[in-house]
Amino acid sequence: MSRGTDPYVAGAMDRRIALAHEWDELVERVRRLGPRFASFLAPPRTQDFLSAVGDGTAVLINVARECHALLVTASGVTAVPLPGLSAAEIADRTERHLTALRRTDLAAQRVHHTQQRARVRKVPATYQAHHAAKIEMAEAQAELDRTLLPQLAWLWDTVAEPVLRALGSPARAGAEAGHRIWWCPTGLLSFLPLHAAGYHDGSGRTVLDRAVSSCVPTLRALARAARAPETEPAETDKLLVVAVQEADGMSPLPQVDEELRLLEDMFGPDRLTVLEGPNATREAVLGQLPQHRWAHFSCHGRQDPLAPSTGGLLLTDGVLGIKELGARAYNGDFAFLSACMTAAGGLSLSDEAITVGAALHYSGFRHVVAALWSIDADTATALTGDVFGSLTRGGRFRPQASAAAVTEAVIRLRNDSPAHPSRWAAFTHIGP
């Protein structure tokens, strides 16, 4: 110890050094337990990612002073400069995007509340308030679409088109022949629908028309899901349907009954377990999830960008939260979340992918279909029927084809209403 060193400071330094050595020894002991623990707390290896992407490409968007797209393919990693992208513009566009979404959600709540009041107090004033709320809702929806269309074009110009150009993607491919891409955005970019970027004017300059896309929370999660083996049919090859039409303080969901009928027709009673209404409790759902490799949630979803860990699915007895879903391990293959904001995360921890969809994916469901924002009831039902219809074609359920099925379904929705991306751009696939 030098002459001027405080004894207390020197003692604290010695303790820190001793604890660091103890930590290293404990980690090394864990790694010696067997092959499963050989990489415990070690940084991921590049070769793990290379094997996960197969013939496709994982695209990690690095947002910094100079932005790049890191293209991970089976042959290695390539950096593609994104000179048109900046952290400042991402922040500005994300703020505008979230403001438009918030306005739409508040307008929808006012429609529900004024409708409830008009049913109880049937006087001209309550009917007028409900009519005014519906007009406000229509205006908010139109403003959201006016915000989204230029956002999608900007995402194409600054991110998607440079990436596809580097990949040599064909001019027009469609879901069948397009490139296979896993988007892994970072920071505030994760709030924007990269998978739907483009000019949706019939020109084909869109990601939807040139690639089959998925979004992944991390490349490590993709590598883990890609390693999971395809198992033989088993007793857990059943679909769990969680159907909650009414939740406390929320407007009724008219699509729940229709989605349940569609799935009953496709799967039949022997391959279907239904938790409906009062039976759809948090305990019941958590008890049934390990018994099913496939799950469909038709209910309200909730997310707070300022407190993302409080988000979850609204069941009969409260919120089935992200923490509860992510705390368990499942051997699942497919989860369809016909619920709002199940792919939306938080502002303060935007790199942490704290979403309902990511929680199910991390905890063992290889393929997850989720939504970035609140979704229209009729559109959710149409997507449910389209995706499940495609995956059950031929009599066997094939979750491994879900990325292409979602892309094709979203293209059909887009083609029906290209000027209204709020209805179709929210849906995304998570997984290999």
VOMARMI-598447 format. One record per residue (C-alpha): x, y, z. Coordinates in nm, 2 decimals, m for minus. Layout:
N
MIBA       u       v       w
MIBA       X       Y       Z
...
END
This chain:
432
MIBA       u       v       w
MIBA    0.00    0.00    0.00
MIBA    0.14    0.34   m0.09
MIBA    0.20    0.60    0.18
MIBA   m0.10    0.82    0.07
MIBA   m0.36    0.54    0.03
MIBA   m0.65    0.55    0.28
MIBA   m0.66    0.21    0.46
MIBA   m1.04    0.19    0.42
MIBA   m1.01    0.24    0.04
MIBA   m0.73   m0.01    0.02
MIBA   m0.94   m0.27    0.21
MIBA   m1.24   m0.21   m0.02
MIBA   m1.03   m0.26   m0.33
MIBA   m0.89   m0.58   m0.19
MIBA   m1.24   m0.71   m0.12
MIBA   m1.35   m0.62   m0.47
MIBA   m1.06   m0.81   m0.62
MIBA   m1.13   m1.11   m0.40
MIBA   m1.50   m1.11   m0.50
MIBA   m1.40   m1.08   m0.87
MIBA   m1.17   m1.39   m0.84
MIBA   m1.45   m1.58   m0.66
MIBA   m1.70   m1.48   m0.94
MIBA   m1.46   m1.61   m1.21
MIBA   m1.41   m1.94   m1.02
MIBA   m1.78   m1.99   m0.97
MIBA   m1.85   m1.93   m1.34
MIBA   m1.58   m2.17   m1.44
MIBA   m1.72   m2.44   m1.21
MIBA   m2.06   m2.40   m1.37
MIBA   m1.91   m2.43   m1.72
MIBA   m1.74   m2.76   m1.62
MIBA   m2.08   m2.91   m1.53
MIBA   m2.13   m3.03   m1.88
MIBA   m2.18   m2.94   m2.25
MIBA   m2.51   m2.76   m2.18
MIBA   m2.33   m2.51   m1.95
MIBA   m2.00   m2.48   m2.15
MIBA   m2.10   m2.12   m2.26
MIBA   m2.26   m2.01   m1.94
MIBA   m2.24   m1.63   m1.92
MIBA   m2.01   m1.63   m2.22
MIBA   m2.07   m1.38   m2.51
MIBA   m2.25   m1.54   m2.80
MIBA   m2.02   m1.68   m3.07
MIBA   m2.06   m1.56   m3.43
MIBA   m2.09   m1.92   m3.56
MIBA   m2.40   m1.97   m3.34
MIBA   m2.57   m1.69   m3.53
MIBA   m2.45   m1.81   m3.87
MIBA   m2.60   m2.15   m3.83
MIBA   m2.93   m2.00   m3.71
MIBA   m3.01   m1.80   m4.03
MIBA   m2.96   m2.09   m4.28
MIBA   m3.03   m1.95   m4.63
MIBA   m3.17   m1.63   m4.49
MIBA   m3.03   m1.31   m4.33
MIBA   m3.06   m1.16   m3.99
MIBA   m3.05   m0.78   m4.01
MIBA   m2.93   m0.60   m3.69
MIBA   m2.98   m0.23   m3.71
MIBA   m2.72   m0.04   m3.52
MIBA   m2.83    0.32   m3.43
MIBA   m2.53    0.54   m3.34
MIBA   m2.35    0.85   m3.47
MIBA   m2.31    0.66   m3.79
MIBA   m2.59    0.40   m3.85
MIBA   m2.53    0.06   m4.01
MIBA   m2.72   m0.26   m4.08
MIBA   m2.52   m0.57   m3.99
MIBA   m2.62   m0.85   m4.22
MIBA   m2.57   m1.19   m4.07
MIBA   m2.57   m1.47   m4.32
MIBA   m2.43   m1.83   m4.33
MIBA   m2.11   m1.69   m4.48
MIBA   m2.04   m1.42   m4.23
MIBA   m2.13   m1.07   m4.12
MIBA   m2.14   m0.77   m4.35
MIBA   m2.19   m0.40   m4.25
MIBA   m2.40   m0.19   m4.48
MIBA   m2.39    0.19   m4.42
MIBA   m2.72    0.36   m4.36
MIBA   m2.63    0.73   m4.43
MIBA   m3.00    0.84   m4.44
MIBA   m3.07    0.71   m4.09
MIBA   m3.00    0.91   m3.77
MIBA   m3.08    0.87   m3.41
MIBA   m3.24    1.22   m3.39
MIBA   m3.48    1.15   m3.68
MIBA   m3.57    0.81   m3.53
MIBA   m3.66    0.98   m3.20
MIBA   m3.87    1.24   m3.38
MIBA   m4.06    0.99   m3.59
MIBA   m4.11    0.76   m3.30
MIBA   m4.26    1.04   m3.10
MIBA   m4.50    1.13   m3.38
MIBA   m4.59    0.76   m3.43
MIBA   m4.66    0.70   m3.06
MIBA   m4.86    1.03   m3.03
MIBA   m5.08    0.92   m3.32
MIBA   m5.13    0.58   m3.16
MIBA   m5.21    0.73   m2.82
MIBA   m5.47    0.97   m2.97
MIBA   m5.64    0.68   m3.15
MIBA   m5.64    0.47   m2.83
MIBA   m5.79    0.75   m2.62
MIBA   m6.06    0.81   m2.89
MIBA   m6.15    0.45   m2.88
MIBA   m6.19    0.46   m2.51
MIBA   m6.41    0.76   m2.53
MIBA   m6.63    0.58   m2.79
MIBA   m6.67    0.29   m2.54
MIBA   m6.74    0.51   m2.24
MIBA   m6.99    0.73   m2.42
MIBA   m7.17    0.42   m2.56
MIBA   m7.20    0.28   m2.21
MIBA   m7.33    0.61   m2.07
MIBA   m7.59    0.63   m2.36
MIBA   m7.72    0.29   m2.27
MIBA   m7.77    0.39   m1.91
MIBA   m7.89    0.75   m1.96
MIBA   m8.09    0.76   m2.28
MIBA   m8.11    1.14   m2.34
MIBA   m8.01    1.35   m2.63
MIBA   m7.69    1.47   m2.46
MIBA   m7.55    1.12   m2.42
MIBA   m7.63    1.03   m2.78
MIBA   m7.47    1.35   m2.90
MIBA   m7.15    1.28   m2.69
MIBA   m7.13    0.93   m2.84
MIBA   m7.17    1.06   m3.19
MIBA   m6.90    1.32   m3.13
MIBA   m6.67    1.05   m2.99
MIBA   m6.72    0.84   m3.31
MIBA   m6.63    1.13   m3.53
MIBA   m6.32    1.19   m3.32
MIBA   m6.23    0.83   m3.35
MIBA   m6.26    0.84   m3.73
MIBA   m6.04    1.15   m3.74
MIBA   m5.78    0.99   m3.52
MIBA   m5.77    0.68   m3.73
MIBA   m5.73    0.89   m4.05
MIBA   m5.45    1.09   m3.89
MIBA   m5.27    0.76   m3.79
MIBA   m5.28    0.64   m4.15
MIBA   m5.15    0.98   m4.27
MIBA   m4.86    0.94   m4.02
MIBA   m4.79    0.58   m4.11
MIBA   m4.77    0.60   m4.48
MIBA   m4.48    0.84   m4.49
MIBA   m4.32    0.65   m4.20
MIBA   m4.32    0.33   m4.41
MIBA   m4.18    0.51   m4.71
MIBA   m3.90    0.66   m4.49
MIBA   m3.82    0.32   m4.35
MIBA   m3.79    0.19   m4.70
MIBA   m3.56    0.47   m4.82
MIBA   m3.33    0.47   m4.51
MIBA   m3.32    0.10   m4.40
MIBA   m3.50   m0.16   m4.61
MIBA   m3.40   m0.06   m4.96
MIBA   m3.03   m0.04   m4.88
MIBA   m3.05   m0.38   m4.71
MIBA   m3.23   m0.54   m4.99
MIBA   m3.00   m0.39   m5.25
MIBA   m2.70   m0.53   m5.06
MIBA   m2.87   m0.87   m5.06
MIBA   m2.94   m0.86   m5.43
MIBA   m3.31   m0.92   m5.37
MIBA   m3.52   m0.96   m5.69
MIBA   m3.72   m0.66   m5.80
MIBA   m4.05   m0.83   m5.73
MIBA   m4.07   m1.16   m5.54
MIBA   m4.36   m1.19   m5.31
MIBA   m4.38   m1.42   m5.01
MIBA   m4.31   m1.74   m5.20
MIBA   m3.99   m1.64   m5.37
MIBA   m3.86   m1.35   m5.16
MIBA   m3.56   m1.33   m4.94
MIBA   m3.59   m1.46   m4.58
MIBA   m3.51   m1.18   m4.33
MIBA   m3.51   m1.15   m3.95
MIBA   m3.52   m0.79   m3.85
MIBA   m3.36   m0.70   m3.52
MIBA   m3.40   m0.33   m3.47
MIBA   m3.24   m0.15   m3.17
MIBA   m3.35    0.14   m2.96
MIBA   m3.66    0.34   m3.06
MIBA   m3.65    0.18   m3.41
MIBA   m3.82   m0.12   m3.25
MIBA   m4.15    0.08   m3.22
MIBA   m4.17    0.11   m3.60
MIBA   m4.29   m0.16   m3.85
MIBA   m3.98   m0.23   m4.04
MIBA   m4.14   m0.55   m4.18
MIBA   m4.40   m0.33   m4.36
MIBA   m4.16   m0.07   m4.49
MIBA   m4.22    0.06   m4.85
MIBA   m4.42    0.25   m5.10
MIBA   m4.76    0.06   m5.10
MIBA   m4.87    0.21   m5.43
MIBA   m4.85   m0.10   m5.65
MIBA   m4.49   m0.04   m5.75
MIBA   m4.36   m0.34   m5.55
MIBA   m4.11   m0.13   m5.36
MIBA   m4.20   m0.28   m5.03
MIBA   m4.05   m0.54   m4.79
MIBA   m4.38   m0.73   m4.80
MIBA   m4.35   m0.78   m5.18
MIBA   m3.98   m0.88   m5.17
MIBA   m3.92   m1.08   m4.85
MIBA   m4.07   m1.31   m4.59
MIBA   m4.00   m1.12   m4.27
MIBA   m3.98   m1.19   m3.90
MIBA   m3.88   m0.97   m3.61
MIBA   m3.66   m1.11   m3.34
MIBA   m3.59   m0.96   m2.99
MIBA   m3.22   m1.07   m3.01
MIBA   m3.00   m1.28   m3.23
MIBA   m2.94   m1.50   m2.94
MIBA   m3.31   m1.57   m2.91
MIBA   m3.32   m1.66   m3.28
MIBA   m3.03   m1.89   m3.25
MIBA   m3.19   m2.07   m2.95
MIBA   m3.53   m2.11   m3.13
MIBA   m3.36   m2.23   m3.45
MIBA   m3.18   m2.51   m3.26
MIBA   m3.50   m2.64   m3.11
MIBA   m3.59   m2.98   m3.28
MIBA   m3.91   m3.04   m3.46
MIBA   m4.08   m3.30   m3.23
MIBA   m4.30   m3.59   m3.33
MIBA   m4.68   m3.56   m3.27
MIBA   m4.75   m3.59   m2.90
MIBA   m5.03   m3.54   m2.65
MIBA   m4.94   m3.17   m2.63
MIBA   m5.02   m3.13   m3.01
MIBA   m5.33   m2.95   m2.92
MIBA   m5.44   m2.58   m2.95
MIBA   m5.52   m2.39   m2.63
MIBA   m5.77   m2.11   m2.70
MIBA   m5.81   m1.84   m2.45
MIBA   m6.12   m1.64   m2.53
MIBA   m6.21   m1.33   m2.32
MIBA   m6.47   m1.11   m2.48
MIBA   m6.52   m0.87   m2.19
MIBA   m6.25   m0.75   m1.94
MIBA   m6.30   m0.50   m1.66
MIBA   m6.32   m0.14   m1.80
MIBA   m6.27   m0.24   m2.16
MIBA   m6.50   m0.25   m2.46
MIBA   m6.64   m0.59   m2.56
MIBA   m6.45   m0.77   m2.83
MIBA   m6.69   m0.88   m3.11
MIBA   m6.43   m1.10   m3.28
MIBA   m6.38   m1.35   m3.00
MIBA   m6.68   m1.57   m3.08
MIBA   m6.60   m1.57   m3.45
MIBA   m6.23   m1.66   m3.39
MIBA   m6.34   m1.94   m3.16
MIBA   m6.58   m2.08   m3.42
MIBA   m6.31   m2.07   m3.69
MIBA   m6.07   m2.26   m3.47
MIBA   m6.33   m2.52   m3.37
MIBA   m6.40   m2.59   m3.73
MIBA   m6.03   m2.62   m3.82
MIBA   m5.91   m2.83   m3.52
MIBA   m6.21   m3.02   m3.40
MIBA   m6.29   m3.10   m3.04
MIBA   m6.01   m3.36   m2.99
MIBA   m5.73   m3.11   m3.06
MIBA   m5.88   m2.81   m2.89
MIBA   m5.89   m2.69   m2.53
MIBA   m6.10   m2.38   m2.47
MIBA   m6.07   m2.14   m2.17
MIBA   m6.36   m1.90   m2.22
MIBA   m6.51   m1.62   m2.02
MIBA   m6.50   m1.69   m1.64
MIBA   m6.29   m2.00   m1.69
MIBA   m6.01   m1.79   m1.86
MIBA   m5.83   m1.70   m1.53
MIBA   m5.46   m1.63   m1.49
MIBA   m5.41   m1.96   m1.29
MIBA   m5.60   m2.17   m1.54
MIBA   m5.41   m2.03   m1.84
MIBA   m5.07   m2.07   m1.67
MIBA   m5.17   m2.43   m1.58
MIBA   m5.27   m2.52   m1.94
MIBA   m4.99   m2.36   m2.13
MIBA   m4.73   m2.64   m2.05
MIBA   m4.99   m2.89   m2.17
MIBA   m5.02   m2.74   m2.52
MIBA   m4.76   m2.67   m2.79
MIBA   m5.00   m2.43   m2.97
MIBA   m5.19   m2.14   m2.82
MIBA   m5.43   m1.87   m2.94
MIBA   m5.52   m1.57   m2.73
MIBA   m5.83   m1.37   m2.83
MIBA   m5.85   m1.10   m2.57
MIBA   m5.75   m0.75   m2.49
MIBA   m5.38   m0.67   m2.46
MIBA   m5.22   m0.38   m2.26
MIBA   m4.89   m0.21   m2.27
MIBA   m4.75    0.11   m2.11
MIBA   m4.44    0.24   m2.30
MIBA   m4.32    0.41   m1.98
MIBA   m4.36    0.09   m1.77
MIBA   m4.34   m0.20   m2.02
MIBA   m4.30   m0.48   m1.75
MIBA   m4.66   m0.40   m1.64
MIBA   m4.80   m0.50   m1.98
MIBA   m4.99   m0.82   m2.04
MIBA   m5.31   m1.00   m2.15
MIBA   m5.64   m0.90   m1.99
MIBA   m5.81   m1.21   m1.86
MIBA   m6.12   m1.26   m1.65
MIBA   m5.95   m1.20   m1.32
MIBA   m5.69   m0.94   m1.42
MIBA   m5.38   m0.90   m1.62
MIBA   m5.16   m1.20   m1.71
MIBA   m4.84   m1.01   m1.71
MIBA   m4.51   m1.02   m1.90
MIBA   m4.33   m1.12   m1.58
MIBA   m4.56   m1.42   m1.52
MIBA   m4.54   m1.54   m1.89
MIBA   m4.16   m1.50   m1.90
MIBA   m4.09   m1.67   m1.57
MIBA   m4.18   m2.02   m1.69
MIBA   m4.05   m2.26   m1.95
MIBA   m4.26   m2.41   m2.22
MIBA   m4.21   m2.66   m2.50
MIBA   m4.43   m2.46   m2.74
MIBA   m4.43   m2.43   m3.12
MIBA   m4.68   m2.16   m3.19
MIBA   m4.87   m1.88   m3.02
MIBA   m5.11   m1.64   m3.19
MIBA   m5.18   m1.32   m3.00
MIBA   m5.50   m1.17   m3.14
MIBA   m5.46   m0.89   m2.89
MIBA   m5.35   m0.53   m2.90
MIBA   m4.99   m0.41   m2.84
MIBA   m4.84   m0.75   m2.78
MIBA   m4.53   m0.66   m2.98
MIBA   m4.48   m0.32   m2.83
MIBA   m4.21   m0.25   m2.58
MIBA   m4.10    0.04   m2.35
MIBA   m3.93    0.38   m2.41
MIBA   m3.68    0.37   m2.13
MIBA   m3.56    0.02   m2.20
MIBA   m3.63    0.00   m2.58
MIBA   m3.34   m0.24   m2.63
MIBA   m3.47   m0.49   m2.38
MIBA   m3.77   m0.62   m2.59
MIBA   m4.01   m0.62   m2.30
MIBA   m4.32   m0.73   m2.48
MIBA   m4.58   m1.01   m2.44
MIBA   m4.48   m1.17   m2.77
MIBA   m4.11   m1.17   m2.67
MIBA   m4.19   m1.31   m2.33
MIBA   m4.37   m1.61   m2.48
MIBA   m4.09   m1.65   m2.74
MIBA   m3.82   m1.64   m2.47
MIBA   m4.01   m1.88   m2.25
MIBA   m4.03   m2.15   m2.52
MIBA   m4.28   m2.07   m2.79
MIBA   m4.07   m2.09   m3.11
MIBA   m4.32   m1.90   m3.34
MIBA   m4.53   m1.61   m3.21
MIBA   m4.77   m1.38   m3.40
MIBA   m4.82   m1.04   m3.23
MIBA   m4.92   m0.68   m3.30
MIBA   m4.73   m0.35   m3.25
MIBA   m5.04   m0.15   m3.17
MIBA   m5.42   m0.17   m3.12
MIBA   m5.58   m0.37   m3.39
MIBA   m5.92   m0.36   m3.56
MIBA   m6.16   m0.64   m3.45
MIBA   m6.26   m0.74   m3.81
MIBA   m5.90   m0.73   m3.93
MIBA   m5.78   m0.95   m3.64
MIBA   m6.05   m1.21   m3.72
MIBA   m5.95   m1.20   m4.09
MIBA   m5.59   m1.25   m4.01
MIBA   m5.66   m1.53   m3.77
MIBA   m5.87   m1.72   m4.03
MIBA   m5.61   m1.66   m4.30
MIBA   m5.31   m1.77   m4.10
MIBA   m5.46   m2.07   m3.94
MIBA   m5.63   m2.17   m4.27
MIBA   m5.29   m2.16   m4.44
MIBA   m5.11   m2.36   m4.17
MIBA   m5.38   m2.63   m4.15
MIBA   m5.41   m2.68   m4.52
MIBA   m5.38   m3.05   m4.59
MIBA   m5.51   m3.16   m4.25
MIBA   m5.19   m3.11   m4.05
MIBA   m5.09   m2.80   m3.85
MIBA   m4.75   m2.67   m3.97
MIBA   m4.62   m2.39   m3.74
MIBA   m4.29   m2.40   m3.92
MIBA   m4.45   m2.22   m4.21
MIBA   m4.60   m1.94   m4.00
MIBA   m4.36   m1.66   m4.11
MIBA   m4.47   m1.71   m4.48
MIBA   m4.83   m1.75   m4.37
MIBA   m4.83   m1.42   m4.18
MIBA   m4.66   m1.24   m4.47
MIBA   m4.91   m1.37   m4.72
MIBA   m5.21   m1.28   m4.50
MIBA   m5.08   m0.93   m4.44
MIBA   m5.03   m0.88   m4.81
MIBA   m5.39   m0.97   m4.87
MIBA   m5.50   m0.72   m4.61
MIBA   m5.28   m0.46   m4.75
MIBA   m5.41   m0.52   m5.10
MIBA   m5.77   m0.46   m4.97
MIBA   m5.68   m0.13   m4.81
MIBA   m5.34    0.00   m4.91
MIBA   m5.41    0.35   m4.78
MIBA   m5.49    0.23   m4.43
MIBA   m5.17    0.07   m4.29
MIBA   m5.31    0.11   m3.94
MIBA   m5.52   m0.20   m4.02
MIBA   m5.24   m0.43   m4.14
MIBA   m4.89   m0.30   m4.07
MIBA   m4.90   m0.39   m3.70
MIBA   m4.89   m0.77   m3.74
MIBA   m4.56   m0.93   m3.71
MIBA   m4.40   m1.28   m3.68
MIBA   m4.14   m1.36   m3.41
MIBA   m3.93   m1.67   m3.45
MIBA   m3.72   m1.88   m3.69
END
